[in-house]
């Protein structure tokens, strides 16, 4: 793997570094937004729910739109530049927000940026390497992205610990925005001429049968993959001290960061399906264990480490498989549909999980998530076709 890492093109490393810097800024700011809404703007959970719901729905829809545009124009770089620019320069404006309505507009600008850049970025990344190295390329990107998820909260904690007010923490997010913009300007289009997409490629019926099956399986799995906040809530209920909850989540990010590149690279050799089946099975085991866990202990920390392995084994591999199954010239549209399916399903996933959690029990909610993962693993094994290169 090390020799393959050295031979990865500049674009892969540049996209990974952009993800690191951008995610550091995002995770430095947005964990503080609920606190800012409650303590400074005097807005409650209802406002937070409206903000997050509208923001995530907007991002999901734009991911399909931007993916189709990449195939139509055969250019990905401009959308990546605009997307990171909108998000990066919007975050510092939180320091000037005087009401939750302004927070909503700023959060929308961030998610619009994410919607515009995600599918083009994934298309650019997939087109920068040979098919046999896609897993490694996406693994490197996910590893650096998870590194940003570790750096961002630690940076915010250090700033707040030094007595810096929330508004100043938000304002400092301008620095990584400038760095991100400079790096995105250095990106180049993937080498080679991409086939011209047909005029109706964005329609569902224009997708291949194998890719449709894959999308349906991913959507089913996502239905059981609720917000990670429920994991932390469960840990706290089982007895994890409030001060240790961020450390527990930090463990997940560190494991995901360390495992993303080697596990995704492994999928280049053994096949994407095997990694995804194993990852979905690991997710199901973690959720079953959390359903039946009686109290916090060393086993709970082990479960969260296993959850980090699940993330490492699936996040990059899922995206690599999109490129494997996509028709030539439809890679952008394929990523658009993939990102739309996963984004749209996040809302019913968290709603169903929260309803089961409150109306029935935590055990019922986590068992539901485990069941979705188990069925998804079986369908991935027996129903989703393998790309020719992996047969």
N, C-alpha and C positions, 0 to 999 in steps of 0.2 A: 504493500500500500504506500510505503514511503516514497518509492521511486515514482509511483503514479502521482502522488501529491506534488512532487517537484515539477512534474511535466504538465500540470494543469495550466491552462492559458491564463494570461493576465486578467482577462475579463472575469473569470470565476473568483479570483482573489479580491478583485476590486469590488464586485458585487457583495462578497462576504464582508469586507471591511465597511462598506456603506451600510449594510444591515446592522453591523455591530454598533457603529456610531449612532445610527438612527434609533435603534432599539434602546441604547443607553439613555438617550434623551427622552424617549417615550416612557420608559420605566422609571425615569427620574421624576417625571411630572405627573403622570396619570394616576399612580397610586395615591397621590395627594389630593386629587380632585374631589373625592367624597368628603375629605376633611375640610377642604376649602369651601365647598358648598354649605356644609353644616355649620362651621365655626365662624366664617367670615360673611358669607352671603345669606345665611339663615334659611337655606333651602333644605327640604327633607328628602326622604327616599323616593317619593313620587316623582320629584323633579329629576333625580338621578336616573330612575328607570326610564323616563321619557327621553332623556338625553342619550342614554346608551342604546335604547331600542331604535330610535331614529338614525343614530350614527351608524350602527352596525348594518341596518337594512340598506342604507344608502351605499355603503361600501360594497356589500354583496352584489347589488344590482350593477354598479359601475364596473365590477371586475369582469362581467360578461361583455359589457359595452367596449371596454378597453381591449379585451382579447380579440374581439371581432375587428376592431380598428387596426390592430397589428397585422392581421391577415390581409385586410383590404389594402393597407398602405405599404405593407412589407417593411415597416420601420417600427422598432420598439424603443429606441433610445429617447426620443422626445417625450414620450409618455412617462418614462422612468424619471427624467429630469423634472418635469412638471409635478409629478406625483410626490416626489421627495421634497420638492421646494414648497408646495402647499402645506404639507404636514409640518415641515421643519420651521417655517416662518410663522405658522399659526400658533404653535404651542406657547411661545413667549408672550403672546397677547393675553394669556390668562392673567398675567400680572396686572392688566388694566381693566379686567372684567368687573363691572359693578353690579351685575345681576346674573341670575342663572340663565336668562335668555341669551346673554352674550357668551356664556360658557357653552351653550348649545350650538351657537353659530361657529365658535372656534373648534368645538369637537367635530362638527360637521365638515369643516374645512380639512381637518386631519383625516377623517375617514374618506372624504372625496379624494384626497391625495393617495390614500392607500388603495382605493378602488381603481384609480387611474394607473398606478404603477405596478400592482402585484402581478397581473397576468402578463404584461409586457416584460417585466423583469424575469419571470419564470421562463418565458419563451426565449429571451435573450440568453439565459443561463443554459437552457437545454440545447440551443443551437451552437453554443460555443465549444462543445465537446463531442466526441464520438459517442454513439449509443452505448458502447460498453463501459463508458466512464461517467454516465449520467448520475448513477447512484452516488458516486464519490463527490461529484460536483455539488449536488444538492445537499449532501451530508456536510460538506465544508460550509456551505451557506447557512445551514441550520445550526451548526456548531458555533459559528461566529455570532449568529443572531441570539443564541442562548447565552453566549458570553456577555452580550449587551444587557440581557435580562438580569445578569448578576451584578454588573458594574453600575447600572442605573440606580437601583434602590440603595446600594451601598453609598453611592455619591450623594443621594438625597439625604440619607441618614446622617452622613458626615456634616453636610451643610446645616441641617436642622439642629444637630448636636452642638454645632458651633454658635448657635443662637441666631441663625439667619432666618428672617421671616419667609413665609410661603411665597409672597410676591417676588422676592429676590431669587428664590430657587427657580421659579418659572422664568424669570428674565434671563438667567444663566443658560437656559435651553437654546438661546440664540447662537451660542458658540458652536455646538455640534451641528446646528442647521447650516451654518456657513461652511463647515468642513464637509458636510454631506453634499451640498451643492457643488463645491469644487471637485469632489470625486466623481459625481455623476457626469459632469462635463467631460471627464476623461474617458467615459465609456465609448465603445465602438460597436457598431452593428455586428451581428454574427457573420463569420466569413461564408462566402458562397451565396449563390442566388436562390432565394426561396421561391417555391412554386406560387403562382398567382392563385388566390382562393376564388372559388366560384361565388356568384352573387347571392346565394341562399345558404351559405355555410352556417349561419348562426341559428338556423331552425333546428329544433330537436330531431326532426326526421332526417336531417342532413348528416347526423352523426352515425358512426358505424355501430352495428349491433353489439359488438364486444365492448366498446367504450360506454354505451348506454348501460349495459349490465354493471360495469365498474362503477359508474356514477350512482346507480341505485344502491349498490352495496355500501359505498362510502356514505350516502345519505342515511341509510339505516344505521350504520355505526355511529354517525354524528348525532342521531336522535338519542342515543344512549350516552353520548359524550357531553355531559352538562358542564356548566361553568366550573372551573377549578376552585372557585370560592366555596363550593359545597364540600370539597375535600378538606379544606382548611376548617370549615365549620364543624365537620365531623371529628377532626383531630382535636379541636378545642373541647367538644362535648365529651370526648373520651378521656380528657384530663390533661392535655398538653397546655402548658402555661401560655398566656397571651404573648409574653415576650419571646417564647420559643417558636411560635407559629411562623414568623418570617424566616427563621433559621431552617425550619422544616421545608418550607417552599424553596429556600435557597439550595437545599440538598437536591431537590428535583432538578433545578436549573443546572447545577454543576454536573450531575450524572448525565443529563441530556446533552450538555455541551461536550463532555468527554467522549460520549458514545456515538454521537451523530455521524461523524465522519467514518469511523471504522465499520459501523453496522451498515450504513448506506453503501459504502464501498463493497461490503460483503454481498449486497444484493446484486452487484454487477456480475458476481461469480455464481451464486447459487440460485438467483432468480428473485424478482420482486415479490412474487406470490408467497414464497416461504417466509420472508421477513414480515410481510403484512399479516399472514396467518398467525405467526408467532407473537407479533405485537398485539393483535386484537385479543389473542388468548391471554396474554399477560395482563392486559387491561381488565378482562373479565375476572381473572383471578384476584387482582387487586380489589376490585369492587365487591366481589363475594366476601373476601376477607374483611373489608371494612364494614360490610353488612353484619357480619357475625362477631366482629371484634367487641370485646367486653370492656377493655380499659387500655389506656396508653401504656406503652412499654417499648422495649427494643424492637419488637416485631413490627410496631407501627412505623418506626424509622426505616426498617427494611422494606416495608410495603411502599413507602414514598420513594425510596431508591429504585424499586422495581418499576414504579410509575415513570420515573425519569428514563429508565431503559425502554419502556414502551414508546415514549416520545422520540427517543433517539432512533428506534427501529422503524418508525412509521412516518414521521413528518417529511423527511427528505425522500423516502422510498415511494410514498404515495404520489409525489409530484414527478418523480422520475418515470413512474409507470404511466402517467398521463401522456408524456411525450412518446413512450413506447407504443401506446395504443392509438394515438392520434393519426389521422390521415395526413399525407404530405400536403403542406400548405395550410393546414388547419390547426397548427399547434397553438396559436394564440386563442382561437375560439375554444379549443379543448380546455385550455387553462381557465378561460373565462367561465365555462360551464362547471368545471371542477370547483373553482372558487365560489361560484354562485350556489352550488349545491351544498357545500359545507357551510357557507355563511348563512344562508336562509334557514337551514336546519338547526342552527344554534339557538334561535328563539324558542321554537317548540321544545327543544331538548331541555333547556333550563326551566321552562314553564312546567313541563310534565314532571321533571325531577322534583322541583319545588313543591308542586301540588301533592305528589306522593309522599314527600318528606313530611309535610305539614298535616295532610289529611289522614295518612296511614302511619308511616313510621320511616325512620332512616333506613331500616333494613329493607323495606319494600322498595324504596327509591334506588338503593344501590344494587339490589337484585335485578331491577328493571334494566339498569345500565349494563350489568353483567350479561343479561339475556340477549340484549341487542348486539353486544360484542361477540358472544358465542355464535349466534346465527350468522353474523357477518363473516366470521372466520370460516364457517362451513360453506357459505356461498362463494367466498373468495377461492376456496379450494376446489369446488365442484362446478361452479356456474360461470365464473369470469374466465374467459379464454386467456391463455398466455400468449404474449407476442411471439412471433416466429423465432426471434433470436434466443428466446428462453425455452423453447420447446425441446 
